[in-house]
Amino acid sequence: MDPVDPEKGHGVTTSAADTKAALDSSSNDEAQPPHRDVAYEQTTSVLGRLRALEHSMDQKFHIESEAIDRKRPEDKRNVSWTEQLSMALLWASGTMNISCFATGFLGWEFGLSLRQSIVITIFASLLGASITGFCATFGAATGLRQISVSRYSFGWWPNKLIALLNSIQQMGWAAVACITGGLALTAVSDGHVSLVVGIIILAVVALIISFVGLNAILVYERYAWVIFFVIFLIIFGETGKYADNTSPASVTGANLGASVLSLLAIVYGSSASWATMASDYYVLYPANVSRVKVFFMTTFGIAIPTSIGMVAGCVAASALNNKPEWHDTYENQGVGYLIQEMLYPRGFAKFLLTLLVLSGINVNVISIYSAAISFQQLSRPFSAIPRFIWTLFCFACILALALGGREELNTYLQDFLSLLGYWCTSYGIILFEEHFIFRKGNFENYDLEGWNSPARLPLGIGAIVAFLLGVIAWCMGMDETWFVGPLAKLIGDGGGDVANEFTFVVTAISYIPARYLELKYFGR
């Protein structure tokens, strides 16, 4: 793939020297000063050599370079129906994992019955996945990565905040996957492999696949889900007979409502969290691919596998009421040892758990890749740093997060997954209203040639106003370990999470007038 002119945003054929010159000319968001000091020249020289190295690896080994470029219609090709299945199977591999299984235990911990937990899980998964499904429809039509797409709503400068939030989000989600996978690996080894070593192993394997780039990810994720689908079917078969399907919820009244709302927020956040990077994986599809197909394959490709993994967790959690020894194992040793004890025979259980460890890799592959290209879109100097360098940086951050949070998995899950949904709700509704209200649902109303030019993009005033008002709504309605908002405090003894619902209403109402005024007074 040829390097990209950062001002024009399309592929141009360059030599290594030209690449360096292009980097020198694009190393700031504003015009370059007439004189550069020695340190600046040395820095750009290093970047030039790194970009030349990235381009060379792309030519020889297909290590993806220039990942954030817009993929033009002439750069694409028709894809077979088997390749189109990746629209769903990619997400099946990324969501049907041990982290999903662990999340399924939260309904039981909140005091909900098995039936309540299952219904909430399926509904919330579909709701969150529909946000992601909508965002995914922009990839093939524009040829742009998700963070680039949102420049047409948030503008050049405010969109940098979105890029940063997305990078943090993807690294945090990967850290959760490393922790749960590491716990499983520790259980498989009967404690001989420490949790720290398990986390490192999972992160390293994901790093290797992400390092190669999009083509490797699409091939890997197209098939990886099969193993985990079979494993979850086995979990259903071997634990279902012990499930407690008769006991009512242990919470009632307002406390029951609070538990329902909190679980809804967590599961919704899990599925909606893919929205800010969904189109990253569709840019190679032809621009005329059916957007309806993209929406439904993405939505169900996330919701169904997520529900399978989480409902398996719901069933296993309810069984703890009937199996005291399982309960003790879960409370004292964690989900990895519990899986090993629930399944039989023991040797077969170890084998399945070993395979289930690999599920953490699937999440990390997607998260590392998207976090890296989000960092590239924080600024032009950052875009000049090759993707493989950002991939290594994200890998280091994920390790730090996972190792730091490894002892508090459930708290990590409850707080982090809820937070994901909050800002993804604002993000999704802003893109929706911009597309259907202000651009009439027509991609001809997008200046796609100007995707990388600040002067040709909106200022983002309307979006940032609506987004910040959404932040206030989050704080009013959130129910986290470290903070309970004033609205959340009104529900039950411990609070109920209504941040997503309140954020949706506030963002949807505020964006329309704010964007209208932006267009009226600034014209873009």
Order of alpha helices (4+ residues) and beta strands (2+ residues): alpha-alpha-alpha-alpha-alpha-alpha-alpha-alpha-alpha-alpha-alpha-alpha-alpha-alpha-alpha-alpha-alpha-alpha-alpha-alpha-alpha-alpha-alpha-alpha
